[in-house]
Every structure is written in structure tokens, then in C-alpha cells.
Amino acid sequence: MPLTGRVIGVDLGDKRIGIALSNPDRTIASPLTVILRSGRLHRDIADLVDEWEATTVVVGMPLSLDGSKGPAARKARREAEALGAALRVPVETYDERLTTISAERIMSDAGLDSRSQRKVVDKIAASILLQAWLDRQANERSNDEPVAE
């Protein structure tokens, strides 16, 4: 798995797919766009990978609150595997529990009404998911580095 380069975060939904993008240094995730679910979903994500020269894709895994994999997580796993077969970059999954709730809370605190929220909640949720993944990766790298004496 590459340690540098942009990462695309994907928040799968039944109708809308939220997309987020990291900076090349993999420190900050930003909301990018929302894709409407269609038969072109994998092609649309592949186009974004090419356009942004992404080196990794992270797909949200909707685990149950207790951490188990229910029907939604199994469906997301199958989608991530299909996406992995369609892309030329690694595809990982990452726990996305409560990302949509966090996104809705952020937008409510910012004063957005529910109609405005609907337009952006998926890409905000994708950015929360991606930021958590980036932070975990950075933490794992710092734990792997030898301590200077």
C-alpha cells in the first residue's frame, strides 16, 4: 500500500455516494462531491481516481454499533470488492459508524436546514470517514518509527 498520494474516501448510500479527497500528504480530508448511484458507479469513481491521481480508495464499512457485520456491512464489503476489481489502486474498508450522524450534527450546528443538508451530508460523511482513516494511518506510522536515543 502506498504511503503517499491522495486518497479518495467513499461513503456508500442506496441513492447517493459521498466522495471525499485527501491532500497529497495524507493529512487533511475534504468533501469533494456526491455521485448518484447508477450502473456507472465504478467508472465514475475510476474517473475520480484518475483525475486526482489517487493512490488508494477507502470505502466506509457500516458496522453495527457493537462492531459486528450486519447486512449493510456485508453489502458494503461486496461493493468494495467489486470496486477493487475495477480499479488500478488498492481499495480498503474502514469503520464508518456514526459518520452520517456526525455530519448531520456539524451541519445543524452550522445552521444548515434539512434541505441544504441533504445535498451535502454524504460528502461530509465521506470526509469524516476519510479523516479518521488518515489519522489512524498517521498514528500507526508514528508508532512504527524507532525511538531516537
C-alpha positions in Angstrom: 0.0 0.0 0.0 1.4 3.4 -0.9 2.2 5.7 2.0 1.8 8.9 0.0 -0.5 10.3 -2.6 -4.1 11.4 -2.5 -6.8 9.1 -1.0 -10.4 9.0 -2.1 -13.0 8.3 0.6 -16.3 6.7 -0.4 -19.5 6.8 1.7 -21.8 4.3 0.1 -25.5 5.0 0.1 -28.5 3.5 -1.6 -29.1 6.6 -3.7 -26.1 8.9 -3.2 -22.4 8.1 -2.8 -20.4 10.7 -0.9 -16.8 11.3 -2.1 -14.0 12.9 -0.1 -10.4 13.6 -1.1 -7.2 13.9 0.9 -4.3 16.2 0.2 -1.2 14.5 -1.3 0.5 14.4 2.2 -2.5 12.5 3.6 -3.1 14.8 6.5 -6.4 16.5 5.6 -9.7 15.1 4.1 -12.1 17.4 2.3 -15.6 16.8 0.9 -15.4 16.5 -2.8 -18.7 15.5 -4.5 -21.8 13.4 -4.4 -22.4 10.8 -7.1 -25.9 9.5 -7.8 -26.0 5.7 -7.7 -26.1 4.3 -11.3 -24.7 1.5 -13.4 -21.6 3.8 -13.9 -20.6 4.0 -10.3 -17.3 2.1 -10.6 -16.5 4.0 -13.8 -17.3 7.4 -12.0 -15.0 6.5 -9.1 -12.3 5.3 -11.5 -12.5 8.6 -13.3 -12.1 10.5 -10.0 -9.1 8.3 -9.1 -7.5 9.2 -12.5 -8.4 12.9 -12.3 -7.0 13.3 -8.8 -4.2 10.8 -9.2 -5.3 9.0 -6.1 -3.2 6.1 -4.9 -5.8 4.5 -2.6 -9.6 4.3 -2.1 -11.2 3.9 1.3 -14.8 2.6 1.4 -16.9 3.1 4.5 -17.9 -0.1 6.3 -21.2 0.4 8.1 -20.6 -1.9 11.1 -23.3 -2.3 13.7 -22.8 -0.3 16.9 -21.4 -3.5 18.6 -18.8 -3.8 15.8 -20.5 -6.8 14.1 -21.1 -7.0 10.4 -24.8 -6.9 9.6 -26.5 -6.9 6.2 -25.4 -3.4 5.3 -21.7 -4.2 6.1 -21.9 -7.4 4.0 -23.3 -5.4 1.1 -20.6 -2.7 1.5 -17.9 -5.4 1.6 -19.2 -6.9 -1.7 -19.3 -3.4 -3.2 -15.8 -2.7 -2.1 -14.5 -6.0 -3.5 -16.2 -5.2 -6.9 -14.7 -1.7 -6.8 -11.3 -3.2 -6.0 -11.6 -5.4 -9.1 -12.5 -2.4 -11.3 -9.7 0.0 -10.1 -6.0 0.0 -10.5 -5.3 1.2 -6.9 -5.8 -0.6 -3.6 -9.3 -0.4 -2.0 -9.6 -0.7 1.7 -12.6 -0.6 4.0 -12.9 1.4 7.2 -15.4 1.6 10.0 -17.9 4.4 9.3 -20.1 4.0 12.3 -21.8 7.3 13.1 -20.2 9.3 10.3 -23.6 10.4 8.9 -24.8 11.4 12.4 -21.6 13.4 13.0 -22.0 15.1 9.6 -25.7 16.0 10.3 -24.7 17.4 13.7 -21.9 19.5 12.2 -24.3 20.9 9.6 -27.0 21.6 12.1 -24.5 23.4 14.3 -23.6 25.5 11.2 -27.2 26.4 10.7 -28.0 24.5 7.5 -31.6 23.5 7.1 -32.5 19.9 6.3 -33.0 20.6 2.6 -29.5 22.1 2.4 -28.1 19.2 4.5 -29.4 16.6 2.1 -27.3 18.0 -0.7 -24.0 17.7 1.2 -24.4 15.2 4.0 -22.9 12.3 2.0 -19.7 14.1 1.1 -19.3 15.4 4.6 -19.8 11.9 6.0 -17.2 10.7 3.5 -14.7 13.3 4.7 -15.3 12.3 8.3 -14.6 8.7 7.4 -11.5 9.6 5.4 -10.1 11.9 8.1 -10.5 9.1 10.7 -8.6 6.7 8.3 -5.9 9.3 7.7 -5.5 9.9 11.4 -5.2 6.1 12.1 -2.6 5.7 9.3 -0.5 8.6 10.7 -0.8 7.1 14.2 0.3 3.7 13.1 3.2 5.1 11.2 4.4 7.1 14.2 4.1 4.0 16.4 6.2 2.1 13.9 9.1 4.6 13.9 12.0 3.7 16.1 12.5 5.9 19.1 15.7 8.1 18.9 18.0 7.8 21.7 
